[in-house]
């Protein structure tokens, strides 16, 4: 299966640059880090939406 990974336009285009990549396959959201592409996390649209909403609201700012 050819997965079409997407990354943010805010990510660096440099080879090996760290960024989070997303794909939509079979009703699931797949996530991976560009520097470790063999590890893939699967989640749902609803869970990703909840996480992104929390991130936009600053709920995780203390972790950075």
Biopython code that builds the backbone (N, CA, C, O; Angstrom):
import numpy as np
from Bio.PDB.StructureBuilder import StructureBuilder

atoms = [
    (1, "UNK", "N", (0.845, -1.173, 0.000)),
    (1, "UNK", "CA", (0.000, 0.000, 0.000)),
    (1, "UNK", "C", (0.896, 1.243, 0.000)),
    (1, "UNK", "O", (1.841, 1.332, 0.784)),
    (2, "UNK", "N", (0.600, 2.180, -0.863)),
    (2, "UNK", "CA", (1.346, 3.430, -0.960)),
    (2, "UNK", "C", (0.651, 4.492, -0.109)),
    (2, "UNK", "O", (-0.387, 5.024, -0.503)),
    (3, "UNK", "N", (1.219, 4.798, 1.052)),
    (3, "UNK", "CA", (0.630, 5.781, 1.959)),
    (3, "UNK", "C", (1.138, 7.167, 1.588)),
    (3, "UNK", "O", (2.339, 7.372, 1.413)),
    (4, "UNK", "N", (0.216, 8.114, 1.469)),
    (4, "UNK", "CA", (0.554, 9.494, 1.144)),
    (4, "UNK", "C", (0.708, 10.289, 2.433)),
    (4, "UNK", "O", (-0.275, 10.794, 2.974)),
    (5, "UNK", "N", (1.934, 10.402, 2.927)),
    (5, "UNK", "CA", (2.214, 11.126, 4.158)),
    (5, "UNK", "C", (2.207, 12.620, 3.887)),
    (5, "UNK", "O", (2.669, 13.072, 2.839)),
    (6, "UNK", "N", (1.677, 13.390, 4.844)),
    (6, "UNK", "CA", (1.625, 14.848, 4.733)),
    (6, "UNK", "C", (2.301, 15.457, 5.954)),
    (6, "UNK", "O", (2.238, 14.904, 7.052)),
    (7, "UNK", "N", (2.941, 16.591, 5.754)),
    (7, "UNK", "CA", (3.506, 17.307, 6.888)),
    (7, "UNK", "C", (3.179, 18.783, 6.757)),
    (7, "UNK", "O", (2.841, 19.271, 5.679)),
    (8, "UNK", "N", (3.284, 19.467, 7.855)),
    (8, "UNK", "CA", (2.949, 20.881, 7.892)),
    (8, "UNK", "C", (3.886, 21.703, 7.011)),
    (8, "UNK", "O", (5.067, 21.384, 6.871)),
    (9, "UNK", "N", (3.349, 22.745, 6.433)),
    (9, "UNK", "CA", (4.191, 23.666, 5.664)),
    (9, "UNK", "C", (5.154, 24.400, 6.590)),
    (9, "UNK", "O", (6.113, 25.011, 6.119)),
    (10, "UNK", "N", (4.915, 24.352, 7.893)),
    (10, "UNK", "CA", (5.803, 24.967, 8.885)),
    (10, "UNK", "C", (7.021, 24.093, 9.160)),
    (10, "UNK", "O", (7.987, 24.561, 9.764)),
    (11, "UNK", "N", (6.995, 22.832, 8.730)),
    (11, "UNK", "CA", (8.117, 21.923, 8.935)),
    (11, "UNK", "C", (9.241, 22.242, 7.968)),
    (11, "UNK", "O", (9.022, 22.755, 6.870)),
    (12, "UNK", "N", (10.435, 21.928, 8.402)),
    (12, "UNK", "CA", (11.605, 22.126, 7.545)),
    (12, "UNK", "C", (11.585, 21.093, 6.423)),
    (12, "UNK", "O", (11.141, 19.963, 6.625)),
    (13, "UNK", "N", (12.055, 21.469, 5.265)),
    (13, "UNK", "CA", (12.160, 20.532, 4.143)),
    (13, "UNK", "C", (13.524, 19.872, 4.076)),
    (13, "UNK", "O", (13.803, 19.114, 3.148)),
    (14, "UNK", "N", (14.379, 20.156, 5.057)),
    (14, "UNK", "CA", (15.720, 19.577, 5.067)),
    (14, "UNK", "C", (15.633, 18.064, 5.277)),
    (14, "UNK", "O", (14.772, 17.577, 6.011)),
    (15, "UNK", "N", (16.514, 17.348, 4.639)),
    (15, "UNK", "CA", (16.574, 15.893, 4.760)),
    (15, "UNK", "C", (16.830, 15.517, 6.219)),
    (15, "UNK", "O", (17.756, 16.034, 6.843)),
    (16, "UNK", "N", (16.005, 14.616, 6.760)),
    (16, "UNK", "CA", (16.183, 14.155, 8.127)),
    (16, "UNK", "C", (15.672, 15.131, 9.177)),
    (16, "UNK", "O", (15.835, 14.891, 10.374)),
    (17, "UNK", "N", (15.058, 16.230, 8.747)),
    (17, "UNK", "CA", (14.547, 17.205, 9.703)),
    (17, "UNK", "C", (13.395, 16.590, 10.498)),
    (17, "UNK", "O", (12.600, 15.814, 9.967)),
    (18, "UNK", "N", (13.322, 16.942, 11.751)),
    (18, "UNK", "CA", (12.267, 16.415, 12.609)),
    (18, "UNK", "C", (10.933, 17.079, 12.300)),
    (18, "UNK", "O", (10.808, 18.303, 12.339)),
    (19, "UNK", "N", (9.955, 16.265, 11.996)),
    (19, "UNK", "CA", (8.609, 16.780, 11.815)),
    (19, "UNK", "C", (7.629, 15.629, 11.988)),
    (19, "UNK", "O", (7.995, 14.459, 11.877)),
    (20, "UNK", "N", (6.406, 15.973, 12.254)),
    (20, "UNK", "CA", (5.341, 15.005, 12.405)),
    (20, "UNK", "C", (4.622, 14.890, 11.068)),
    (20, "UNK", "O", (4.257, 15.898, 10.464)),
    (21, "UNK", "N", (4.420, 13.661, 10.610)),
    (21, "UNK", "CA", (3.739, 13.414, 9.344)),
    (21, "UNK", "C", (2.424, 12.695, 9.626)),
    (21, "UNK", "O", (2.342, 11.856, 10.523)),
    (22, "UNK", "N", (1.401, 13.032, 8.852)),
    (22, "UNK", "CA", (0.074, 12.441, 9.011)),
    (22, "UNK", "C", (-0.404, 11.833, 7.702)),
    (22, "UNK", "O", (-0.032, 12.281, 6.617)),
    (23, "UNK", "N", (-1.230, 10.808, 7.823)),
    (23, "UNK", "CA", (-1.863, 10.198, 6.652)),
    (23, "UNK", "C", (-3.241, 9.702, 7.076)),
    (23, "UNK", "O", (-3.468, 9.411, 8.250)),
    (24, "UNK", "N", (-4.156, 9.607, 6.121)),
    (24, "UNK", "CA", (-5.496, 9.071, 6.370)),
    (24, "UNK", "C", (-5.626, 7.789, 5.561)),
    (24, "UNK", "O", (-5.575, 7.814, 4.331)),
    (25, "UNK", "N", (-5.794, 6.657, 6.263)),
    (25, "UNK", "CA", (-5.867, 5.356, 5.601)),
    (25, "UNK", "C", (-6.945, 4.512, 6.271)),
    (25, "UNK", "O", (-6.921, 4.319, 7.487)),
    (26, "UNK", "N", (-7.875, 4.018, 5.491)),
    (26, "UNK", "CA", (-8.882, 3.086, 5.994)),
    (26, "UNK", "C", (-9.684, 3.603, 7.175)),
    (26, "UNK", "O", (-10.036, 2.837, 8.072)),
    (27, "UNK", "N", (-9.975, 4.891, 7.182)),
    (27, "UNK", "CA", (-10.766, 5.463, 8.265)),
    (27, "UNK", "C", (-9.974, 5.844, 9.495)),
    (27, "UNK", "O", (-10.550, 6.308, 10.479)),
    (28, "UNK", "N", (-8.663, 5.658, 9.461)),
    (28, "UNK", "CA", (-7.814, 6.000, 10.595)),
    (28, "UNK", "C", (-6.824, 7.096, 10.222)),
    (28, "UNK", "O", (-6.450, 7.248, 9.060)),
    (29, "UNK", "N", (-6.411, 7.853, 11.229)),
    (29, "UNK", "CA", (-5.327, 8.808, 11.070)),
    (29, "UNK", "C", (-4.052, 8.097, 11.503)),
    (29, "UNK", "O", (-3.994, 7.520, 12.589)),
    (30, "UNK", "N", (-3.039, 8.139, 10.655)),
    (30, "UNK", "CA", (-1.728, 7.588, 10.993)),
    (30, "UNK", "C", (-0.780, 8.748, 11.249)),
    (30, "UNK", "O", (-0.819, 9.758, 10.546)),
    (31, "UNK", "N", (0.080, 8.600, 12.267)),
    (31, "UNK", "CA", (1.068, 9.625, 12.591)),
    (31, "UNK", "C", (2.425, 8.968, 12.749)),
    (31, "UNK", "O", (2.533, 7.846, 13.243)),
    (32, "UNK", "N", (3.461, 9.680, 12.323)),
    (32, "UNK", "CA", (4.829, 9.207, 12.523)),
    (32, "UNK", "C", (5.757, 10.409, 12.572)),
    (32, "UNK", "O", (5.407, 11.499, 12.120)),
    (33, "UNK", "N", (6.935, 10.198, 13.123)),
    (33, "UNK", "CA", (7.969, 11.220, 13.106)),
    (33, "UNK", "C", (8.873, 10.945, 11.915)),
    (33, "UNK", "O", (9.212, 9.794, 11.639)),
    (34, "UNK", "N", (9.258, 11.988, 11.217)),
    (34, "UNK", "CA", (10.058, 11.801, 10.006)),
    (34, "UNK", "C", (11.405, 11.153, 10.295)),
    (34, "UNK", "O", (11.953, 10.459, 9.439)),
    (35, "UNK", "N", (11.953, 11.373, 11.508)),
    (35, "UNK", "CA", (13.256, 10.787, 11.822)),
    (35, "UNK", "C", (13.147, 9.363, 12.378)),
    (35, "UNK", "O", (14.170, 8.743, 12.668)),
    (36, "UNK", "N", (11.928, 8.836, 12.530)),
    (36, "UNK", "CA", (11.705, 7.466, 12.978)),
    (36, "UNK", "C", (10.456, 6.921, 12.286)),
    (36, "UNK", "O", (9.466, 6.620, 12.953)),
    (37, "UNK", "N", (10.487, 6.789, 10.965)),
    (37, "UNK", "CA", (9.272, 6.474, 10.195)),
    (37, "UNK", "C", (8.709, 5.074, 10.392)),
    (37, "UNK", "O", (7.592, 4.797, 9.953)),
    (38, "UNK", "N", (9.457, 4.184, 11.042)),
    (38, "UNK", "CA", (8.941, 2.827, 11.246)),
    (38, "UNK", "C", (7.950, 2.736, 12.398)),
    (38, "UNK", "O", (7.228, 1.746, 12.514)),
    (39, "UNK", "N", (7.907, 3.760, 13.254)),
    (39, "UNK", "CA", (6.971, 3.779, 14.380)),
    (39, "UNK", "C", (5.755, 4.606, 13.961)),
    (39, "UNK", "O", (5.861, 5.811, 13.734)),
    (40, "UNK", "N", (4.609, 3.948, 13.862)),
    (40, "UNK", "CA", (3.385, 4.607, 13.401)),
    (40, "UNK", "C", (2.324, 4.508, 14.487)),
    (40, "UNK", "O", (2.074, 3.431, 15.026)),
    (41, "UNK", "N", (1.707, 5.633, 14.802)),
    (41, "UNK", "CA", (0.615, 5.696, 15.772)),
    (41, "UNK", "C", (-0.688, 5.816, 14.992)),
    (41, "UNK", "O", (-0.782, 6.585, 14.035)),
    (42, "UNK", "N", (-1.679, 5.057, 15.404)),
    (42, "UNK", "CA", (-3.001, 5.099, 14.767)),
    (42, "UNK", "C", (-3.986, 5.750, 15.728)),
    (42, "UNK", "O", (-3.979, 5.461, 16.925)),
    (43, "UNK", "N", (-4.822, 6.620, 15.208)),
    (43, "UNK", "CA", (-5.847, 7.255, 16.029)),
    (43, "UNK", "C", (-7.059, 7.570, 15.162)),
    (43, "UNK", "O", (-7.055, 7.325, 13.955)),
    (44, "UNK", "N", (-8.083, 8.108, 15.785)),
    (44, "UNK", "CA", (-9.292, 8.472, 15.050)),
    (44, "UNK", "C", (-9.306, 9.974, 14.777)),
    (44, "UNK", "O", (-8.548, 10.736, 15.378)),
    (45, "UNK", "N", (-10.171, 10.379, 13.872)),
    (45, "UNK", "CA", (-10.318, 11.815, 13.598)),
    (45, "UNK", "C", (-10.769, 12.558, 14.849)),
    (45, "UNK", "O", (-10.281, 13.653, 15.129)),
    (46, "UNK", "N", (-11.703, 11.968, 15.610)),
    (46, "UNK", "CA", (-12.225, 12.624, 16.812)),
    (46, "UNK", "C", (-11.125, 12.832, 17.851)),
    (46, "UNK", "O", (-11.044, 13.898, 18.461)),
    (47, "UNK", "N", (-10.287, 11.834, 18.056)),
    (47, "UNK", "CA", (-9.204, 11.962, 19.039)),
    (47, "UNK", "C", (-8.165, 12.977, 18.588)),
    (47, "UNK", "O", (-7.669, 13.754, 19.404)),
    (48, "UNK", "N", (-7.830, 12.984, 17.315)),
    (48, "UNK", "CA", (-6.874, 13.962, 16.805)),
    (48, "UNK", "C", (-7.455, 15.369, 16.921)),
    (48, "UNK", "O", (-6.746, 16.306, 17.287)),
    (49, "UNK", "N", (-8.734, 15.516, 16.614)),
    (49, "UNK", "CA", (-9.403, 16.820, 16.730)),
    (49, "UNK", "C", (-9.352, 17.320, 18.169)),
    (49, "UNK", "O", (-9.084, 18.498, 18.402)),
    (50, "UNK", "N", (-9.608, 16.435, 19.142)),
    (50, "UNK", "CA", (-9.562, 16.817, 20.557)),
    (50, "UNK", "C", (-8.150, 17.230, 20.965)),
    (50, "UNK", "O", (-7.973, 18.211, 21.687)),
    (51, "UNK", "N", (-7.160, 16.492, 20.512)),
    (51, "UNK", "CA", (-5.773, 16.828, 20.836)),
    (51, "UNK", "C", (-5.383, 18.183, 20.239)),
    (51, "UNK", "O", (-4.807, 19.025, 20.928)),
    (52, "UNK", "N", (-5.696, 18.387, 18.971)),
    (52, "UNK", "CA", (-5.341, 19.656, 18.323)),
    (52, "UNK", "C", (-6.054, 20.834, 18.981)),
    (52, "UNK", "O", (-5.477, 21.910, 19.129)),
    (53, "UNK", "N", (-7.304, 20.627, 19.372)),
    (53, "UNK", "CA", (-8.033, 21.682, 20.076)),
    (53, "UNK", "C", (-7.344, 22.047, 21.385)),
    (53, "UNK", "O", (-7.215, 23.225, 21.717)),
    (54, "UNK", "N", (-6.902, 21.036, 22.128)),
    (54, "UNK", "CA", (-6.176, 21.284, 23.370)),
    (54, "UNK", "C", (-4.857, 21.988, 23.128)),
    (54, "UNK", "O", (-4.478, 22.887, 23.878)),
    (55, "UNK", "N", (-4.152, 21.576, 22.070)),
    (55, "UNK", "CA", (-2.877, 22.225, 21.750)),
    (55, "UNK", "C", (-3.089, 23.687, 21.374)),
    (55, "UNK", "O", (-2.331, 24.555, 21.806)),
    (56, "UNK", "N", (-4.109, 23.962, 20.577)),
    (56, "UNK", "CA", (-4.402, 25.355, 20.189)),
    (56, "UNK", "C", (-4.803, 26.188, 21.394)),
    (56, "UNK", "O", (-4.545, 27.392, 21.422)),
    (57, "UNK", "N", (-5.431, 25.571, 22.395)),
    (57, "UNK", "CA", (-5.873, 26.289, 23.590)),
    (57, "UNK", "C", (-4.742, 26.452, 24.612)),
    (57, "UNK", "O", (-4.933, 27.085, 25.650)),
    (58, "UNK", "N", (-3.569, 25.886, 24.321)),
    (58, "UNK", "CA", (-2.424, 26.050, 25.207)),
    (58, "UNK", "C", (-2.338, 25.028, 26.326)),
    (58, "UNK", "O", (-1.550, 25.202, 27.255)),
    (59, "UNK", "N", (-3.135, 23.959, 26.258)),
    (59, "UNK", "CA", (-3.152, 22.970, 27.336)),
    (59, "UNK", "C", (-1.837, 22.227, 27.516)),
    (59, "UNK", "O", (-1.617, 21.631, 28.570)),
    (60, "UNK", "N", (-0.964, 22.244, 26.528)),
    (60, "UNK", "CA", (0.293, 21.508, 26.605)),
    (60, "UNK", "C", (1.508, 22.426, 26.594)),
    (60, "UNK", "O", (2.637, 21.953, 26.467)),
    (61, "UNK", "N", (1.294, 23.710, 26.723)),
    (61, "UNK", "CA", (2.390, 24.676, 26.657)),
    (61, "UNK", "C", (3.453, 24.438, 27.723)),
    (61, "UNK", "O", (4.624, 24.744, 27.501)),
    (62, "UNK", "N", (3.067, 23.897, 28.874)),
    (62, "UNK", "CA", (4.029, 23.653, 29.933)),
    (62, "UNK", "C", (5.009, 22.526, 29.585)),
    (62, "UNK", "O", (6.021, 22.358, 30.266)),
    (63, "UNK", "N", (4.721, 21.764, 28.545)),
    (63, "UNK", "CA", (5.602, 20.661, 28.133)),
    (63, "UNK", "C", (6.697, 21.112, 27.162)),
    (63, "UNK", "O", (7.621, 20.352, 26.873)),
    (64, "UNK", "N", (6.596, 22.331, 26.667)),
    (64, "UNK", "CA", (7.596, 22.803, 25.696)),
    (64, "UNK", "C", (8.576, 23.766, 26.312)),
    (64, "UNK", "O", (9.477, 24.252, 25.629)),
]
sb = StructureBuilder()
sb.init_structure("model")
sb.init_model(0)
sb.init_chain("A")
sb.init_seg("    ")
for serial, (resi, resn, name, xyz) in enumerate(atoms, 1):
    if name == "N":
        sb.init_residue(resn, " ", resi, " ")
    sb.init_atom(name, np.array(xyz, "f"), 0.0, 1.0, " ", f" {name:<3s}", serial, name[0])
structure = sb.get_structure()
